[in-house]
Amino acid sequence: MESFDKFYRIFQKTLQNLYPEPKELENIFFLLTTHIFQCDKITILLRLSRKEQIDFVTYDKLIKKLWELKKNRPIQYVIGHTYFFGMKFIVNEKVFIPRQETEELVYWILQDYKKNFHHHHDAYIQVFDIGTGSGCISISLKKKKPEIVNIHAIDFDQEVLDIAKKNAKLHNVKISLKNMDILKEEIDPLIKRNKNYVHIIVSNPPYVKLSEKKILHPNILQYEPYKALFVPDETPLIFYQSISFWIKKRLTGIVYIYFEINQFIYLDIINFLKKMGFLNIEIRKDLQGFFRMVRAVYYAK
């Protein structure tokens, strides 16, 4: 038998060089232990203070997970889930781990929904979540606004959509999951053509330039899906361009776009949207003070 406080000391010593920020390391510790013991943080704190014993089987599990963490594997992949908008989402190396910045993007949509969309009939509102990954954006919108009938979660990878499907089932929501590629303009079959429609296009596409690899944490580079992260240096706006051209060619009615963006090229994105005829362009900073989100409107004929 080993004690809680002994495991805590081993945990700290093993990972302190990888995660020098104490708060981050503490957070990882509690994510791991609450998962293994299926309890809350307060229970773990009590067991630590009492120096309670851990049985050999459980201790072995903890040590194995610790070695995974030592190899830079993100805690979310180690325990198989993460939290987004207060909800649990299944994740693995096939999907990008949902971040707080994307929560802020969803919150922006919900704020606007209250102000701008309430006077539209819900049947005439279509949401396209392009590059859905775990499905966190679509599922959160459906949970918060169940009255939205048409929510389309789109991804080019069927294995990714299988995870989104599991998450939709986990949260008991119905969304439309489609295996399509925006770079090949394959979204057309989903479109309902009507000048009365309001379309909400939301996307957190790949936007990290290959030359920016060096600024990323090793666990992102080693484990998170390459195709969900990177774009060529020569064409960093490729996904925003494809989505915008598709909107101009195929949609009718009012189109609201919400993009998560690369903070280093936000001016390029704004200039591109202006040239494409988007109006009311607004950019927002995330909680860290980086320009991370943009919203614009397009009136499609």
ROKEDREN-320308 format. One record per residue (C-alpha): residue in one letter; residue number from 1; x, y negated, z negated. Coordinates in nm, 4 decimals, decimal comma. Last residue first. Layout:
N
resn:resi:x:y:z
A:NUM:X:Y:Z
...
***
This chain:
301
resn:resi:x:y:z
K:301:-2,8833:-3,7471:5,2641
A:300:-2,6470:-3,6862:4,9728
Y:299:-2,6204:-3,9573:4,7066
Y:298:-2,2950:-3,8832:4,5286
V:297:-2,2298:-3,9518:4,1615
A:296:-1,9053:-3,9390:3,9644
R:295:-1,7623:-3,7951:3,6433
V:294:-1,3960:-3,7502:3,5546
M:293:-1,2260:-3,5700:3,2708
R:292:-0,8721:-3,5331:3,1374
F:291:-0,7116:-3,8754:3,0984
F:290:-0,4976:-3,7917:2,7947
G:289:-0,5632:-3,9370:2,4462
Q:288:-0,5344:-3,6131:2,2501
L:287:-0,9115:-3,6034:2,1944
D:286:-0,9662:-3,6079:2,5714
K:285:-0,9676:-3,9280:2,7742
R:284:-1,2519:-4,0182:3,0041
I:283:-1,2843:-4,1271:3,3660
E:282:-1,5903:-4,2803:3,5253
I:281:-1,6774:-4,3026:3,8938
N:280:-2,0136:-4,4702:3,9476
L:279:-2,0027:-4,3841:4,3194
F:278:-1,8600:-4,1085:4,5390
G:277:-1,8068:-4,2054:4,9018
M:276:-1,5233:-3,9682:4,9927
K:275:-1,2697:-4,2522:4,9832
K:274:-1,3749:-4,3324:4,6265
L:273:-1,3383:-3,9665:4,5269
F:272:-0,9836:-3,9579:4,6694
N:271:-0,8851:-4,2757:4,4877
I:270:-1,0128:-4,1372:4,1561
I:269:-0,8280:-3,8078:4,2089
D:268:-0,5025:-3,9816:4,2980
L:267:-0,5383:-4,2029:3,9900
Y:266:-0,5824:-3,8954:3,7683
I:265:-0,2548:-3,7437:3,8871
F:264:-0,0634:-3,6934:3,5615
Q:263:-0,3719:-3,6195:3,3481
N:262:-0,4583:-3,3140:3,5586
I:261:-0,8363:-3,2963:3,5782
E:260:-1,1554:-3,1471:3,4363
F:259:-1,4282:-3,2322:3,6815
Y:258:-1,7920:-3,3336:3,6389
I:257:-1,9862:-3,4068:3,9570
Y:256:-2,3389:-3,5437:3,9778
V:255:-2,5161:-3,4917:4,3097
I:254:-2,8445:-3,6596:4,4006
G:253:-3,0432:-3,5150:4,6905
T:252:-2,9116:-3,3028:4,9772
L:251:-2,6114:-3,0727:4,9724
R:250:-2,4187:-2,8948:5,2478
K:249:-2,1606:-3,1100:5,4229
K:248:-2,0898:-3,3793:5,1655
I:247:-2,0953:-3,1371:4,8712
W:246:-1,8700:-2,8898:5,0553
F:245:-1,6201:-3,1655:5,1332
S:244:-1,6166:-3,2606:4,7635
I:243:-1,5684:-2,9018:4,6424
S:242:-1,2864:-2,8392:4,8889
Q:241:-1,1146:-3,1680:4,8030
Y:240:-1,1382:-3,1131:4,4275
F:239:-0,9949:-2,7631:4,4789
I:238:-0,7026:-2,8748:4,6964
L:237:-0,6122:-3,1803:4,4866
P:236:-0,2589:-3,0622:4,4024
T:235:-0,1746:-2,9982:4,7692
E:234:0,2042:-3,0399:4,8134
D:233:0,2872:-2,9442:4,4542
P:232:0,1008:-2,6171:4,5053
V:231:-0,1767:-2,5394:4,2563
F:230:-0,1511:-2,3486:3,9292
L:229:-0,3728:-2,2454:3,6409
A:228:-0,6574:-2,0070:3,7215
K:227:-0,4489:-1,8274:3,9846
Y:226:-0,1688:-1,7614:3,7336
P:225:-0,3973:-1,5897:3,4844
E:224:-0,2844:-1,6508:3,1246
Y:223:-0,0195:-1,4147:2,9870
Q:222:0,3404:-1,5189:3,0417
L:221:0,2999:-1,8826:3,1412
I:220:0,0395:-1,9637:2,8764
N:219:0,2335:-1,7800:2,6028
P:218:0,5506:-1,9669:2,7041
H:217:0,3937:-2,3084:2,6256
L:216:0,3693:-2,5295:2,9335
I:215:0,6021:-2,8228:3,0092
K:214:0,8337:-2,6190:3,2336
K:213:0,5513:-2,5134:3,4642
E:212:0,4956:-2,8727:3,5763
S:211:0,6687:-2,8197:3,9149
L:210:0,4016:-2,5630:4,0004
K:209:0,1368:-2,8341:3,9684
V:208:-0,1315:-2,7671:3,7090
Y:207:-0,4794:-2,8183:3,8558
P:206:-0,6585:-2,4832:3,8766
P:205:-1,0297:-2,5666:3,8537
N:204:-1,2353:-2,6836:3,5554
S:203:-1,5503:-2,7415:3,7551
V:202:-1,8977:-2,8838:3,7131
I:201:-2,1392:-2,9677:3,9924
I:200:-2,4786:-3,0875:3,8735
H:199:-2,7262:-3,1048:4,1597
V:198:-3,0488:-3,3039:4,1374
Y:197:-3,3025:-3,1915:4,3945
N:196:-3,5736:-3,4158:4,5370
K:195:-3,4078:-3,4254:4,8815
N:194:-3,4620:-3,0490:4,9053
R:193:-3,2314:-2,7762:5,0244
K:192:-3,1947:-2,4900:4,7752
I:191:-2,8335:-2,3816:4,7974
L:190:-2,7248:-2,0368:4,6863
P:189:-2,6513:-1,8978:5,0348
D:188:-2,4082:-2,1872:5,1023
I:187:-2,1424:-2,0998:4,8431
E:186:-1,8927:-1,9410:5,0857
E:185:-1,7014:-2,2531:5,1837
K:184:-1,3676:-2,0678:5,2113
L:183:-1,1860:-2,2671:4,9409
I:182:-1,5066:-2,2493:4,7351
D:181:-1,4727:-1,8693:4,7142
M:180:-1,7744:-1,6611:4,6148
N:179:-1,8618:-1,3802:4,3724
K:178:-2,1859:-1,5102:4,2242
L:177:-2,3280:-1,4876:3,8728
S:176:-2,6747:-1,6431:3,8339
I:175:-2,7474:-1,7200:3,4702
K:174:-2,9757:-1,5437:3,2270
V:173:-2,8909:-1,5834:2,8601
N:172:-2,8764:-1,3277:2,5786
H:171:-2,5570:-1,4604:2,4212
L:170:-2,3687:-1,1298:2,4421
K:169:-2,5350:-1,0582:2,7782
A:168:-2,4002:-1,3850:2,9213
N:167:-2,0603:-1,2991:2,7724
K:166:-2,0598:-0,9558:2,9333
K:165:-2,1541:-1,1129:3,2694
A:164:-1,8716:-1,3656:3,2354
I:163:-1,6337:-1,0716:3,1819
D:162:-1,7658:-0,8979:3,4956
L:161:-1,7331:-1,2302:3,6799
V:160:-1,3575:-1,2264:3,6138
E:159:-1,3310:-0,8744:3,7554
Q:158:-1,5279:-0,9930:4,0607
D:157:-1,2739:-1,2675:4,1411
F:156:-1,3781:-1,5648:4,3620
D:155:-1,5820:-1,7242:4,0848
I:154:-1,9228:-1,8898:4,0643
A:153:-2,1641:-1,9371:3,7751
H:152:-2,4942:-2,0627:3,9194
I:151:-2,7445:-2,2219:3,6817
N:150:-3,0949:-2,2639:3,8256
V:149:-3,3673:-2,2604:3,5618
I:148:-3,2574:-2,5406:3,3302
E:147:-3,5104:-2,5179:3,0441
P:146:-3,2612:-2,3223:2,8330
K:145:-3,0647:-2,6459:2,7739
K:144:-2,8219:-2,5795:2,4870
K:143:-2,7944:-2,2065:2,5505
K:142:-2,7960:-2,2528:2,9292
L:141:-2,5300:-2,5236:2,9120
S:140:-2,3123:-2,3081:2,6837
I:139:-2,3535:-2,0090:2,9177
S:138:-2,2584:-2,2079:3,2264
I:137:-1,9504:-2,3672:3,0669
C:136:-1,8233:-2,0549:2,8858
G:135:-1,8624:-1,8213:3,1831
S:134:-1,5313:-1,6499:3,1023
G:133:-1,3879:-1,7773:3,4302
T:132:-1,6490:-2,0063:3,5908
G:131:-1,4467:-2,1286:3,8881
I:130:-1,7280:-2,3489:4,0167
D:129:-2,0137:-2,4004:3,7712
F:128:-2,2967:-2,5043:4,0039
V:127:-2,6026:-2,6410:3,8240
Q:126:-2,9303:-2,6966:4,0059
I:125:-3,2092:-2,9234:3,8809
Y:124:-3,5389:-2,9216:4,0676
A:123:-3,7004:-2,6570:3,8450
D:122:-3,6224:-2,8809:3,5470
H:121:-3,8492:-3,1569:3,6824
H:120:-3,6517:-3,4802:3,6695
H:119:-3,7279:-3,7370:3,3966
H:118:-3,4880:-3,5694:3,1509
F:117:-3,1949:-3,5918:3,3925
N:116:-3,0290:-3,9245:3,3219
K:115:-3,0139:-3,9874:2,9467
K:114:-3,0502:-3,6439:2,7815
Y:113:-2,8711:-3,4720:3,0665
D:112:-2,5969:-3,7335:3,0457
Q:111:-2,5157:-3,6393:2,6869
L:110:-2,5305:-3,2685:2,7769
I:109:-2,2916:-3,3226:3,0677
W:108:-2,0487:-3,5117:2,8422
Y:107:-2,0646:-3,2315:2,5830
V:106:-1,9727:-2,9818:2,8529
L:105:-1,6646:-3,1894:2,9415
E:104:-1,5695:-3,2192:2,5736
E:103:-1,5925:-2,8419:2,5376
T:102:-1,3581:-2,8207:2,8365
E:101:-1,1006:-3,0269:2,6481
Q:100:-1,1380:-2,7906:2,3503
R:99:-1,0026:-2,5047:2,5588
P:98:-1,1445:-2,1854:2,7085
I:97:-0,8769:-1,9136:2,7546
F:96:-0,8269:-1,8517:3,1268
V:95:-0,9669:-1,5181:3,2352
K:94:-0,8143:-1,1910:3,3562
E:93:-0,5790:-1,1735:3,0573
N:92:-0,8707:-1,1026:2,8240
V:91:-1,1620:-1,2978:2,6821
I:90:-1,4965:-1,2271:2,5139
F:89:-1,6684:-1,5448:2,4014
K:88:-1,8002:-1,6325:2,0546
M:87:-2,0070:-1,9484:2,0218
G:86:-1,9326:-2,2673:1,8259
F:85:-1,9024:-2,4717:2,1463
F:84:-1,6293:-2,2282:2,2507
Y:83:-1,4836:-1,9599:2,0259
T:82:-1,2313:-1,6965:2,1301
H:81:-1,2268:-1,3228:2,1879
G:80:-1,0147:-1,0135:2,2413
I:79:-0,8161:-1,0202:1,9135
V:78:-0,4742:-1,0211:2,0837
Y:77:-0,6077:-1,2081:2,3871
Q:76:-0,7284:-1,4978:2,1697
I:75:-0,4060:-1,4833:1,9643
P:74:-0,2019:-1,5625:2,2751
R:73:0,0684:-1,3048:2,3611
N:72:0,4061:-1,4676:2,2970
K:71:0,5891:-1,1369:2,2329
K:70:0,5793:-1,2189:1,8597
L:69:0,2011:-1,2265:1,8857
E:68:0,1995:-0,8676:2,0103
W:67:0,4324:-0,7788:1,7250
L:66:0,1854:-0,9319:1,4788
K:65:-0,0977:-0,7263:1,6275
K:64:0,0994:-0,4087:1,5574
I:63:0,1772:-0,5305:1,2032
L:62:-0,1897:-0,6001:1,1339
K:61:-0,3007:-0,2587:1,2595
D:60:-0,0370:-0,0883:1,0414
Y:59:-0,1639:-0,2842:0,7419
T:58:-0,5160:-0,1634:0,8145
V:57:-0,4072:0,2028:0,8201
F:56:-0,1806:0,1615:0,5145
D:55:-0,4447:0,0063:0,2874
I:54:-0,4038:-0,3615:0,2002
Q:53:-0,3592:-0,4616:-0,1650
E:52:-0,4909:-0,7811:-0,3163
K:51:-0,2506:-1,0606:-0,4053
R:50:-0,5360:-1,2345:-0,5905
S:49:-0,4603:-1,5634:-0,4162
L:48:-0,4327:-1,3871:-0,0807
R:47:-0,7557:-1,1951:-0,1276
L:46:-0,9339:-1,5190:-0,2184
L:45:-0,7942:-1,6971:0,0874
I:44:-0,9044:-1,4067:0,3093
T:43:-1,2575:-1,4212:0,1666
I:42:-1,2658:-1,7979:0,2243
K:41:-1,1663:-1,7473:0,5903
D:40:-1,4639:-1,5256:0,6693
C:39:-1,4853:-1,1483:0,7038
Q:38:-1,4399:-0,8750:0,9625
F:37:-1,1118:-0,7542:0,8066
I:36:-0,9220:-0,7379:1,1364
H:35:-1,0932:-1,0443:1,2878
T:34:-1,0707:-1,2563:0,9704
T:33:-0,7025:-1,1585:0,9507
L:32:-0,6123:-1,2526:1,3074
L:31:-0,7991:-1,5814:1,3287
F:30:-0,6759:-1,6714:0,9800
F:29:-0,3104:-1,6196:1,0710
I:28:-0,3505:-1,8022:1,4032
N:27:-0,4942:-2,1061:1,2210
E:26:-0,2092:-2,1021:0,9713
L:25:0,0423:-2,1000:1,2576
E:24:-0,1305:-2,3934:1,4253
K:23:-0,1343:-2,5886:1,0993
P:22:0,2363:-2,5220:1,0361
E:21:0,3551:-2,6548:1,3792
P:20:0,6733:-2,4587:1,4523
Y:19:0,4829:-2,1866:1,6408
L:18:0,7408:-1,9665:1,8137
N:17:1,0053:-2,0326:1,5472
Q:16:0,7585:-1,9758:1,2632
L:15:0,6311:-1,6486:1,4085
T:14:0,8120:-1,3685:1,2243
K:13:0,8777:-1,5590:0,8994
Q:12:0,5166:-1,6723:0,8667
F:11:0,3724:-1,3256:0,9356
I:10:0,6187:-1,1598:0,6972
R:9:0,5182:-1,4063:0,4222
Y:8:0,1456:-1,3501:0,4865
F:7:0,1964:-0,9732:0,4911
K:6:0,3562:-0,9964:0,1470
D:5:0,0729:-1,2186:0,0217
F:4:-0,1868:-0,9676:0,1315
S:3:-0,0192:-0,6813:-0,0496
E:2:0,1134:-0,3509:0,0811
M:1:0,0000:0,0000:0,0000
***
